Amino acid sequence: MSTKDPKALSRRELLSFWRKPLESAVKTMRPPAPPEAPAYRPPPLRPPGMLHELLLAKHCIRCGKCVEACPADAIFPLGADWGAAAGTPAIDARKQPCVMCTGLKCTHVCPSGALLPIYSNVDVTMGKAVVDEARCITYAGQACTVCQEHCPVPGTLGFDEAGKLHVVDAQCTGCGLCEHFCPTEPQAIRVRPRA
């Protein structure tokens, strides 16, 4: 019968013993994982006459006068999740677009100059409509003129020889009426703010 010293270590145990502190040291030396990048959120659609996005947060005093003046209730203040832009005016075209009201009232009530007065609908440059060809039923060979019927600027939305919808960017005001009335879900035409 062999008597083994209870304090003696086998070669394997000895190597394992020295390796364990090394493994824990290596783990502590690794740099931390980089933080996840925040999800990209496109800038909001702004009311007519709005200053450039970079100047807006500085000039807008968040008084709400443009919200009150909008006859269509299209303008609302952005929530706290928008950071420095919180409280500034925006439009969600799918819910309620700008109706290009006579006199463009919101542009004439701003006391801070964040909204500049506009006197004619053709001078509005809120954004531009973009067609998602994969969703637009005219690209699937079906007839649809809903967006064109609601566009306040004649000639902005048209159709090519094959009946496919196209947008004349230079004429588009970005009001969002086309997006609001588009019958597809999600909508096949969306308004993107102009850069």
N, C-alpha and C positions, 0 to 999 in steps of 0.2 A: 504494500500500500504506500503510495507516494504521499509525501507530506508537502504541501505547497504553502509557501509563505503567503498569508492572506494580504499582506501589504505589497507583494510583488505584482508588477504589471506586465501584461504580455506586450509583445512588440506592437500589435495592432492597437491596443489601448494606449500605449505610449504615444504613437503617432496621432491617434485621435485626440488625445489630450492636448497636444501642441497645436493641432489644426483648429480646434474650436475657438481659441482666442483670436487667431488669425482671421477666421471667417467673420467673427463679430466686428473686428477692426475694419475689415474691408467694407462691410455693410455700412458702418458709420462714416467711411470716407467717400461713399458715393454721393454725388450731388443730388439734391432733391429734384423730383420730377418737375418740369416746367408747368406753370399754371395753365389751365385750359384757356384758350383765347375766347373772349366773349363772342356770342353768336352775332353775326352781322345783321343789322337792322337798317333797312334803307331809310333815308331821311323822309320825314312826313311831307305830304302835300300841303302847301301853304296857301292862304287866301291871295287874291289878286293884289298886286302892288307891293308884295313883301320884299324886304331887303334880302340880300344874300344870306344864306344860312349862317355863315361865320359872323355876321354883324348883328343878326337878329337877337340873340340872347343878351347882347349888350344894350341894344336900343329899346327893345320891347319892355314896357313897364308893367305888363300883365294886368292892365286895367279892365279888360273885358269889353271895351266899347265896341270893338269889331264883332264880337260874339252877339252882343245886344242888337247891333244894327243889321245883322244878316236876316233878310226876310224869309229865307228858306231853312233857317236853323242848321246851316251846314257847318258853321265854324264852331269849334270847341277848343278849350284849353288842354294842352297835353298834360298827362299825369306825372306824378313824382318819379316814375320809373324812367323818365326821359332826362334825368339829371339836370344839367344847366339849362336845357330847353323846356323844363317843366313850366307850365302856365302860359307858354306862348301859343298862338293860335294855329290850328291845323284843320284839315278837311279830310274826311274819310269818304272818298267818292262812292264806294260801294253802298255805304249806308245813306248818305245824303250829299250829293254833289253841289258844286256852285252852280246856281241857275243863271248866272250872268245877268243879274237884275239891272233894271234901268237905273243908271247913275252910279252903279257899283258902290253902294252906300258904305260898305266896310272900309273902303280906301279913303273916305273923306272924314272919318271920325277919329282917326288915330292921332292922339296928342303928342306922341313921341317921335313920329317920323319912321316908325318901323314898317308901316304901310304907307306907301306913297300914293297920292291921288291919281286915279286913272279915269279918263273921261269917255273912252270908247272901248267897247268890247273887243275890237280887233287889236287893241294894244295889250290885252291880257296875255301874260306868258307864265302861267302857273306851272305848267308841265307839258308833257306830250304823251299822246296815246301810243301804246305799243301793242301790236297784235301777236298773240300766241298762236302760231299757225297750227300747232298740234291740237288746240282746243276749238278754234274758230270753225264753225260748221261750213263756212263758205269754202274752206280748204278741203273739205270732205265732199265737195260737189253739191251741197245743199244751198238753197237760196235763203238769205236772211238779210234784212235791211234795217233791223231795229236800231242799231247804233247810228246809222246814217240819218234815220228819221228824227232822232233826238239831238243831233249835233246842231248847235246854234250858229255855226259858221259854215255856210254853204260851200261845198267843194273840198272840205277838209277830209272827209271820209268818202272814198270812192271804190270802184270795183274795176278790175282789169278785164280783158277779153274773156277769161275763163270764169269770171264771176267771183274772183277772190278779193277780199277786202284789202285795201291799202290806205295808209295815212299820209297826208301831205304835211310833213313836220312843220314847215314854215308857217302854216296857217293854223295849226292846232294851238288852242289856248290852254288846254289842260284842265278844263272845267270839270271833267269827270262824268258828264251826262252819259257818254257812251258806255263807260264802265258800269255805271249804276243800272242801266237798262239792259245790258247784255244778258240774253236768256240762258247762257251756259253757266254751270256751277262746277268748279270755280270759273270765273269770268274769263272769256277769251281775249278781252281787250282791257288793258289797265293803263292808268295814267301814272307816269313817273315824273317826279319833280325835275325841272330843268336844272342843270348844273351851273 
